[in-house]
Amino acid sequence: MQSTSSRQQLLKAIAQLSDQQLPIVLRFIQTLQPNPIAAPAHPPTDPLANFIGANTHGNLAQAIDETLYD
């Protein structure tokens, strides 16, 4: 937690800056603030997501041992 004296020192130092220095300080402060990660409006869909583990689609899992070991 910030102490009150640190906050007061910072505000006092900022108050003494020129108009040309203020945008530089503001940009620096903005780099210190965490940027929230925007969630995509529509999450990307994985075409294989509904297929993984499915053994009833076609002949993929049927008689695999026979195919491999024949």
ABEGO torsion letter per residue (X at the ends): XBBAAAAAAAAAAAAABBAAAAAAAAAAAAAABBBBBBBBABBBBBAAAAABGBAABEAAABGAAAAAAX
